[in-house]
Amino acid sequence: MAARIVPAGVRGRNVVPGAYRGVAVTSFDGELDESSLVRHFVGREAYRRTRFIVVRNADQTAIVAVQKESDEPLFSPIRALQLLVGPAECAYVEDPEVDTAIPTALARAALRHAPGKRGVAVQGRYAHVSFIIEPVPLQVTVREVVPPYPAKLLDQAQRVLSLAETLPPMELVSEVVEFDQLARGRTASSYLLPCRGSGVSIAGATVKYLDERPAREAWLLIGCERSEQIHESFYGERAPQVDICPRKRPGLGGPTLAKCCLLETHNEVEADRTVVVPWGASLALITDALATLAREWEPTWALA
């Protein structure tokens, strides 16, 4: 009977269990090396859902994978074990604010509380315990324009990741540009903004709002292609413009999330693998966009 296994899904970075109910926690008054753990655990019964065990001895922690003789009965003897992370590379963290079902939350907690550790077990909200091995979150640049505040796309993506149980760990990198930054070098006595909700005021200049359809002036439009289309519909011509579209902003070629008001009901993937969502994207569309980025940039990642 084998005493060592190589379980699927535990190679590479950002290794996270598929469910914390598959993670058991126990104490062991002995060395946390593989041979000692094999001798201790193999032959002992484990619950049917148990696939991993966080083993603790005082301030030392190890993470092991186990294979049982069967997953059918409620309890079954362990027939094989593999040490995934030994005590020299492992830490145990307690943070009641962390939802340990969320890979991004696990990675954030590991990097904050135990930087440099290869494996980190986290006891979080509801006292649930899970772990992450080799936390290296995928950095996703979020292109946005403000005001209004907070930057909506960035805020929505953060909210999605705070609940996403099946996305790999991600770190959102803000690339937020303000309206007045975009307008620098294009001074005017009158500016036309897409809507009053933009909340922009420009000292020494008149500010009008396109959605209120004001009387035509010699203004500078701070907007996007859709704003120009609306302006042309209202006034029969296009206006001088500063383009605010995040989609058109040049990037560095990494994973990027942007938005465009020319999209209304679906996302699009650019040639550089930027994913673009509609200007008024729902959380469902943003979830789909982040999942697309995960497939493009972390194609082999899966819950262990």
C-alpha positions in Angstrom: 0.0 0.0 0.0 1.4 3.4 -1.0 2.2 5.9 1.7 2.9 8.9 -0.5 0.8 10.5 -3.2 1.1 13.3 -5.7 -2.4 14.8 -5.7 -3.6 16.7 -8.7 -4.0 20.5 -8.5 -1.3 21.2 -5.9 1.6 22.1 -8.2 2.5 25.6 -9.2 1.4 28.9 -7.6 -1.7 30.1 -5.9 -2.7 26.6 -4.7 -6.1 26.9 -2.9 -8.4 24.1 -1.8 -11.7 23.9 -3.6 -13.6 24.1 -0.3 -12.4 24.7 3.2 -14.6 21.8 4.4 -12.0 19.6 2.8 -9.3 21.0 5.2 -8.9 19.5 8.6 -6.8 20.9 11.4 -5.1 18.8 14.0 -2.3 18.9 16.5 0.7 16.4 16.5 3.3 16.1 19.2 6.1 15.1 16.9 8.4 16.2 14.0 6.5 17.7 11.1 8.6 16.0 8.5 7.0 13.7 5.9 8.2 10.4 7.2 7.0 11.2 10.7 3.6 12.4 9.4 3.2 9.3 7.2 3.8 7.0 10.2 1.3 9.0 12.3 -1.5 9.5 9.9 -1.5 6.5 7.5 -4.0 3.9 8.8 -5.9 6.5 10.9 -9.5 7.3 9.9 -10.4 10.6 8.3 -13.8 12.2 7.4 -15.0 11.5 3.9 -14.5 15.1 2.8 -11.0 15.5 4.2 -8.4 16.0 1.5 -5.9 18.2 3.3 -4.7 18.5 6.9 -3.2 21.5 8.5 -0.9 19.9 11.2 0.2 22.0 14.2 2.9 21.4 16.8 3.1 24.5 19.1 4.1 27.4 16.8 5.0 25.1 13.9 2.7 24.3 11.0 2.7 21.9 8.1 0.2 21.3 5.3 -0.3 17.8 4.0 -2.5 16.1 1.3 -4.1 12.8 2.2 -5.8 10.0 0.2 -8.3 7.7 1.9 -9.2 4.2 1.0 -12.6 5.4 0.0 -14.7 8.6 0.0 -18.0 6.7 0.3 -18.3 5.9 4.1 -18.4 8.7 6.6 -14.9 7.8 7.8 -12.3 5.8 6.0 -8.6 5.0 6.8 -5.9 7.2 5.3 -3.8 5.2 2.9 -1.4 7.8 1.6 0.0 11.2 2.5 2.2 13.9 0.9 3.8 16.8 2.7 3.0 19.9 0.7 4.6 22.6 2.9 6.9 21.9 5.8 7.2 24.0 9.0 10.2 26.0 7.8 8.2 27.4 4.9 4.8 27.5 6.5 2.9 30.0 8.8 -0.4 29.9 10.6 -2.4 33.2 10.6 -5.5 34.2 12.5 -7.5 37.0 11.0 -11.3 37.0 11.7 -11.9 39.4 8.9 -10.7 37.0 6.2 -13.3 34.9 4.3 -11.2 31.8 3.7 -13.4 30.6 0.9 -12.1 33.5 -1.3 -8.8 32.9 -3.0 -8.0 36.6 -3.3 -8.7 37.1 0.4 -6.4 34.2 1.2 -3.6 35.6 -0.9 -4.0 39.1 0.6 -3.9 37.7 4.1 -0.8 35.6 3.4 1.1 38.4 1.9 0.2 40.8 4.6 0.7 38.6 7.7 3.4 36.1 6.5 5.4 37.6 3.6 8.0 35.3 2.3 6.3 32.1 3.5 5.6 29.5 0.7 2.5 28.2 2.5 0.1 30.0 4.8 -2.8 28.5 6.7 -5.4 31.1 7.6 -8.0 30.9 10.3 -10.5 33.5 9.3 -14.2 34.4 9.5 -16.4 31.9 11.3 -13.1 30.3 12.5 -12.9 28.4 9.2 -9.4 27.4 8.1 -8.0 27.1 4.6 -4.6 27.7 3.1 -2.7 29.0 0.1 0.6 27.8 -1.3 2.9 30.1 -3.3 0.6 33.2 -3.2 1.3 35.3 -6.3 -1.8 37.2 -7.2 -2.5 38.0 -10.9 -2.1 41.8 -11.2 -4.9 43.3 -13.2 -4.8 47.0 -14.3 -8.1 48.7 -14.1 -8.4 51.8 -16.4 -11.0 54.3 -15.2 -11.8 58.0 -15.3 -13.1 60.1 -12.3 -15.2 61.8 -11.1 -17.6 60.4 -10.0 -16.0 58.9 -6.9 -15.2 56.2 -6.1 -13.9 55.0 -9.4 -16.8 52.8 -10.3 -15.2 50.1 -12.4 -12.4 49.7 -9.8 -14.9 49.6 -7.0 -17.1 47.0 -8.7 -14.1 44.8 -9.5 -13.0 44.9 -5.9 -16.6 43.9 -4.8 -16.6 41.0 -7.2 -13.2 39.7 -6.0 -14.4 40.0 -2.3 -17.0 37.3 -3.1 -15.4 35.3 -6.0 -14.8 31.7 -4.8 -13.7 30.3 -8.2 -11.3 33.1 -9.5 -7.6 32.9 -8.9 -6.1 35.4 -6.5 -6.0 38.8 -8.1 -4.5 42.2 -7.2 -6.2 45.2 -8.8 -3.8 48.0 -9.9 -5.6 51.4 -10.2 -5.0 53.4 -13.4 -7.4 56.2 -12.7 -7.3 59.5 -14.5 -9.2 62.6 -13.6 -11.2 64.7 -16.1 -9.1 67.8 -15.5 -5.9 65.8 -16.2 -7.3 64.8 -19.6 -8.3 68.4 -20.4 -4.8 69.9 -19.6 -3.5 71.8 -22.5 -6.9 72.3 -24.0 -8.2 75.4 -22.2 -11.6 76.8 -23.1 -14.1 79.3 -21.7 -16.9 76.7 -21.9 -16.8 73.0 -21.3 -19.4 70.4 -22.1 -19.5 67.2 -20.0 -21.5 64.1 -20.6 -23.7 64.5 -17.5 -24.1 66.3 -14.2 -23.2 63.1 -12.4 -19.6 63.6 -13.5 -19.4 66.1 -10.7 -16.7 68.2 -12.4 -16.3 71.9 -11.9 -13.6 73.9 -13.7 -12.5 77.2 -12.2 -13.0 80.2 -14.5 -15.0 78.4 -17.1 -18.6 77.7 -17.8 -19.6 74.0 -17.5 -22.7 72.5 -19.2 -24.0 69.0 -19.4 -24.8 67.2 -22.6 -27.7 65.1 -21.0 -29.5 68.4 -20.2 -29.3 69.4 -23.9 -28.2 73.1 -23.3 -28.3 75.8 -25.9 -25.4 75.4 -28.3 -22.2 77.2 -27.4 -18.6 77.2 -28.6 -17.6 74.6 -26.0 -15.0 71.9 -25.6 -16.5 68.5 -25.2 -14.9 66.3 -22.6 -16.4 63.0 -23.4 -16.1 59.9 -25.6 -17.3 58.7 -29.0 -20.8 58.1 -27.7 -20.9 61.7 -26.4 -19.9 62.9 -29.9 -22.7 60.8 -31.4 -25.2 62.3 -29.0 -23.8 65.8 -29.7 -24.2 65.3 -33.4 -27.7 64.1 -32.9 -28.6 67.1 -30.8 -26.8 69.9 -32.7 -26.2 68.4 -36.2 -22.4 68.5 -35.9 -19.5 67.2 -33.8 -17.7 69.3 -31.2 -14.0 69.9 -30.5 -13.3 67.1 -28.0 -11.0 65.7 -25.4 -11.5 61.9 -25.5 -11.9 60.3 -22.1 -12.4 56.7 -23.2 -10.4 54.3 -21.0 -10.5 51.8 -23.8 -8.3 54.0 -26.0 -5.7 54.7 -23.4 -2.4 53.0 -24.2 -1.4 50.2 -21.8 1.7 48.1 -21.0 0.2 44.9 -22.4 -0.5 43.1 -19.1 -3.9 41.9 -17.9 -6.2 44.9 -18.1 -9.8 45.7 -17.5 -11.3 48.8 -19.2 -14.7 50.1 -20.2 -16.3 51.7 -23.2 -19.7 53.3 -23.6 -20.1 52.0 -27.2 -20.7 48.6 -25.6 -24.1 48.1 -24.2 -24.8 44.4 -23.4 -21.6 42.4 -23.8 -17.8 42.4 -23.1 -15.1 42.4 -25.8 -11.5 41.1 -25.7 -8.9 43.3 -27.4 -5.9 42.0 -29.4 -3.7 42.7 -26.4 -6.1 40.6 -24.2 -7.5 43.6 -22.5 -11.1 42.9 -21.6 -13.6 45.8 -22.1 -16.9 46.0 -20.4 -19.8 48.4 -21.1 -19.8 51.8 -19.3 -22.7 50.7 -17.1 -21.5 47.1 -16.7 -23.3 44.9 -14.2 -21.4 42.9 -11.6 -22.2 39.8 -13.6 -20.4 41.3 -16.7 -17.4 42.3 -14.6 -17.3 38.8 -13.0 -17.2 37.4 -16.6 -14.5 39.9 -17.6 -12.3 38.9 -14.7 -12.9 35.2 -15.5 -11.8 35.9 -19.1 -8.6 37.5 -17.9 -8.0 34.5 -15.6 -8.4 32.1 -18.5 -6.1 34.3 -20.7 -3.3 34.9 -18.2 -3.6 31.9 -15.8 -4.9 29.2 -18.1 -3.8 26.3 -15.9 -5.1 27.6 -12.6 -7.8 25.6 -10.9 -8.9 25.0 -7.3 -7.1 22.1 -5.8 
